[in-house]
């Protein structure tokens, strides 16, 4: 898939090193419980690729058109941890620091939304993040997603007592004709 400035594609072996470097960056991972090792990053790519094989969609690797530069990922993932709003398909993204502030996350997420509703036939998407992640929340709002504070939750994958445990939940429904 492509956008004006990005190629959204399946993962390549050449993505593994820059992905691991991105996941080891404490600033990139500020709103996650921990940074990831190279092995954890490679395991994550394996799970992402299994999702593509199983569902036909996933978290696409993002490449800047014309340069071939890997800058992160954006896309769709089925979430299945224990929460009242699940199972559901989440739209998510993570970009390397040099790619921040250029609108890439919003651009890629808009294409993923279009894919979700027009090509994958989904009726709704969710997105979630730690309450303090204002950058991701801004992307969610630019996508037209809405939040009901009554649906905010403590993420079971984040340790109790962590300031990252409380999450906000945003939703987007396919427009009806």
N, C-alpha and C positions, 0 to 999 in steps of 0.2 A: 504494500500500500504506500501511497505517497501523499504528501501535503505540498504546499507551496515551497517549503524549505527543507523538508525532511523525507527520508525513506524509513518506513516502518516495516521491519522484516524479521524473519526467523533469525535465531542466534547462530553465530559463527565461532569457530575456534579462536579467531583473532579478537573476539570481544571479551574473552575471559580475563586477560590481564588488565585492561582498562576498567572492566566491571569490578574486579577485585580491588583495584586501587580506589575506585569510587566508594565501595562499601567499607573500606578501611579508613575513610576520611571522617573524623569525628564531627565535622560541621555538616556534612551530607547526612550523617546518621544521627543527628542531634535529637530527632523525635522518635527514635527507635531505642529499644533497651540497650543495645550494644552494637559496636562495629562488627563486621564479619571478616573472618579469615579468608584466604584464597580458597581453601577447601570448602568452606561454607558457601562462598559465592558460586563455586562450580556446582555444588549440590543444588543450589537454588536454580541455576540455569537448567540443570537436568529436570527439575520439577516443572519449570516453565515449559520446556519442550514437551514433556509428557502431557501437559495441559493442552497444548496445541494438537497433539495427536488424538487426544480423547475428545476434545470439545470443538476443535476447528478454530479456536481463538486462544489468545493468551496475552502475555506481556511482550509486546514487540520490542526488539532492539531498535534504538533510534540512531540514525546516521544522518549527518548533515549532507544534503544534496551537493554534489560537485566536489566535496572534500573527502568523503568517505570516513569522516571523523565520527567515532562512536561517542555518544553523549549521555546514554542512559537507556531507560525503557519507559514505555507507557502502554496501557492496554487494559485487558479484561481478565479477571480471575474469579473462579468460583470460590467463595468463602464458605467454610463449613464448620467453624468452631462453634462452641455453645453460646448462642445468643438468641433472643426472641425474634429478631428480624432475619434470621438465617434459616435455610440456605438462600443465597442470593449471589448475583454476579456483581463484583466490585470493579469500578474503574480506578486505576491507580497509575502512578508515575514516580520516577526517581531519576534525577539528573545530576551529573557531575557539576561541581561548583562553577567551572568556567562557562557552563551553559545556562546558568541562572540569569534571570533578568532580561532574556531575549524573547520571551513569549513562546518558547518551544513546548513547554508542558501543556499550555492551553491549546496550542495548535495541534499537537499530537492527540490530546484528549478529545478534542472536537472530532477528529477523524475516527477515533475509537468509538465515540458515541454514535456517529453515523453508521459505522460498521455494526454495532450492537443492535440498533433498531432496524436498519434497512437490510442488512445481509445475514445477521445471526438470528433475526426474528425475536429478539428479546423485548419484553414489555417494560422493564424497569431496570435501573442500575442503582447501586449504592456507592458511596465513598465514605471513608472514615479516616480520622487522624487524631493524634493527641490534641487536646484543646488548645495548646499554645502554638500549634503549627500554622501561623497566620498565612504563610506563602501558599501552602496547599489548600487551605480554606478559601483563599482568594481565587484560586483556580476553580474550585468547586462552584463558587458563586458565579464566576464568569461563564461557566457551562450552563447556568440556569438551574443548578441543583438547589434544593431547599432543605432547611434544617428545622426539625421540631425539637427544642431542648428537652422535651420529655423523653426522647429516644436516646439521649446521651447515655453512655454506659462505661463500665469498667472493663477494659479489655482483658480477657482471661489469659492472654499470652504475655502480659506485662506483669512483672512481680508486684505483689501487694506492697504498698508504701511508696512505690515509685511515683514521681510527679507526672510520668507519662501514662499512667494507667487509665486515667479518665479520657475518654474519646468522644468526639462529636460524630454524629451520623448525618449524612446528607443523602437525599434521594432525587432521582430524576426519572420521570415516566415518559414513555413514548407518547408523542402527541397523537390524539385520535383525529381522524379525518372528519 
